[in-house]
Amino acid sequence: MVQTIQAKNVTLEELKTLFDLQLVTDDHFFREWQDELPEITDFQKKQLDQIKADYFNLLEHPPLLEKTISLSIVSPLLFTGEFYLHPFYIKPEKSVEISEEDRGVIIKGSLDTLVLKDQLWLMVIESKRVSFSIEAGLAQILAYMLANPNPDKPSYGMIATGGSFIFVKLVRGESPRYSTSDLFGISNRTNNLHDVLRILKRLSQIAASNES
């Protein structure tokens, strides 16, 4: 009998058991979020500072639900980075499915936002629900990335809770391997959104070159 698991309910333990998913702790595996980051303009910095101010205003009116975060934080961030222009595109409610035939398991789900031809994945989660923390979202986005139709190329993801951001790299193979970046927070003294946008732009450059 085939077992179906919703991606939103999958755990890292299940992905490790089903697909032999391995965490890589070697700092050299995921250098893309640290090296050769492009600069951003003064105008973009000003826009990002405004997004940060908007975030603190939102904190006065909890809870920060997914739609609120998407409209007020993530969408302006993507607009500032010009991710709505060619060659990028947004696919809301992207459905994916991965299976492990030997174990009779199928994982199904839909991702809210997909950018740049299945190579760069973005996921927004509700920051005020403990069960939808960054850690819980990690297993979910890795499940989607495992369904990448271009398994011979690395794929990248970003998880956003509104106040926090983290980046993920996945390399497929007989034993898929993944690693994460540091955690970036809007509430930090400096505006980490500057770093987030620079990393997003760098990962999009890599994804675009992989498509060429």
N, C-alpha and C positions, 0 to 999 in steps of 0.2 A: 504494500500500500504506500502510495506517495504521500509524504508529509509536506504541507505548505506552511511556511513561516512568513509572516509579514515583516518586511524589512525594519519597520519601526520597533519591532519587538526582539530583533536578533541581538545576541550578545557577542562580545569578543571571544568568549570561550567557545561558542558554537562555530564561529567563523574559523577559529583555529582547528577545531575538530574536523569540520567538513572540508576545509580547503587548505589546511596546513599553513594558515596565515601566521607569519612571523614578524615580531617587532624587532626593528633594527635600532640599536643604540649607538652605533658608530656615527660620529658626527660628520663623517665624509659622505655618508649615504644621501643626505638631504642638505646640500649646501645651497640649493637654489633660492632659499628664503634669506640667505645672508650675503651672497656674492653677486657682484655686478648688478646691483639694484639701480634702476633708472632714477633720475632726479624728477621731482615734480615742480610745477611752477608756483610762483607766489600766489597767483590767483587760486590755484587748486588748494594750497595750504589754507588760504582764507576761507574757502568753502568748507574744508574739513574742520576748521575751528568752529564754524557755524553749526555743523552737524554735532560736534561735541557739546556745544551750548544747548542745542535742541534736546540732546540726550538727558542732560541734567534737568531740563524742564519736564521731560517725560517721567522722571523718577518721582516727581511730586504727584503723579496720577497713576499709581499702579493698578492692576498688574501690567507688566510689559508682555503683551501677547504677540504671537507670531506675526499677525498682520500689521500690528503697530510697529514692530521692529523693522519689518520689511519696508513699509511705507516711509518711515521716518529716519532710518539709519542706513539700511542696506541699499535701497533704491537711490538715494542721493549719493552714496559712495560710488555706486556703479556709474551714475551720471557724471560725477566729477572725473572719473577715470576714463570717460568716453567709451564705456563698454556697451552702449546702445548703438554704436556706429559700426559700419562694416569694417572688419570681417566678423565681428562678434554678433551674437544673437541670443535671445532669451527664450527658453522653452519652459513655460509654467507646467507643473504637474507632469513631469517626464516619467513615464512608466518604465520600469526595468524588471527583468526576471533573470535569475541565475539558478542553476541546478547542479546537483551532485548526484549523478545517475547511480553510482555504486551504492549510495546510501539512501536513495529514493527521497531526496529532499529538494524542494523548490522554494526559493526565497523571492517574494514578490513585494513590490512597493512602488511609490511614486515620489520623486524629488521635486521640490517646489521650484527650484531655479537651476538651469543648466546654461553655462556660458561656453562658447567657442568649441563647437563640434566634438562634444563628448570627451574632451581632454582636460577641461577645467570645470570642476563641479562646485557649486555653492549651496549651502544648506543653512536655513534659518531655523532656530529652535527657540522655544519660549524660555526666557531667562528666569522667570519667577516660579518655575516648577522644578523641584529637586530631581524628579524622575527624567527631566529633559535637560540635564546638565551637559556641559561639553563632553564629559566622559561617556554619557549615554549616547550622545549624538555621534561619537566617533565610530562605534560599531555600525550604526545606520549608514553613514556616508561611505564607509569602507565596503559595505555590501553593495551599494550602488556603483562604486568604482570598480569592483570586481566584475561588474557586468559591462565594463568598457568594451565596445565593439572593436577597439584597436589594441588587443592585449600585448602586442609586441612593443608598445611604447609606454613610457611612464605616464601616469595620470596624477592630477593634483586636485586637492579639494580645500575648501575653506568652510569652517563652521563658525557661525555668528550667533551670539545670544543677545546682541544689542550692545551690551557692555563689554563683551569679551570676544576675541577672535583667535582662532588657531588654524594653522595650515597643515595639510597632510599630503604625503607623497606615497604612491603605491606603485610597485613594480611587479608585474605578473610573471608567471613562470610555473614550473612544477610546484614550487613552494612560494606563493606570493609574499612579498616583504613590504613593510610599511614603516614610516617614521613620521614624527610630528615636529613642528616648530615650537618655539617658546610661545607662551600665552601673551597676547596683547590686550591691554585693557584701556578703555576710554577714560576711566577714572584715575589713571596714573597722572603724575605731575606734568609730564610732557604729553603731547597729543599723539598717542600711539596710532591714530588713524593715518598719520603721515607715513608711518612704517607699513601699515596694512596696505595702503594704496600702492606704495612702491613695490611691495612683494607681489601684489596682484598683477601689476603691470609686467613684472619680470616673468611670472609664471605664464602669463598670456603670451608673451614673446616666445617662450619655449614651446608652448602648445601650438602656436601658429607655425613655428619652424618645423615642428613635427608633422604638420599637415601638408607642408609644401613638398 
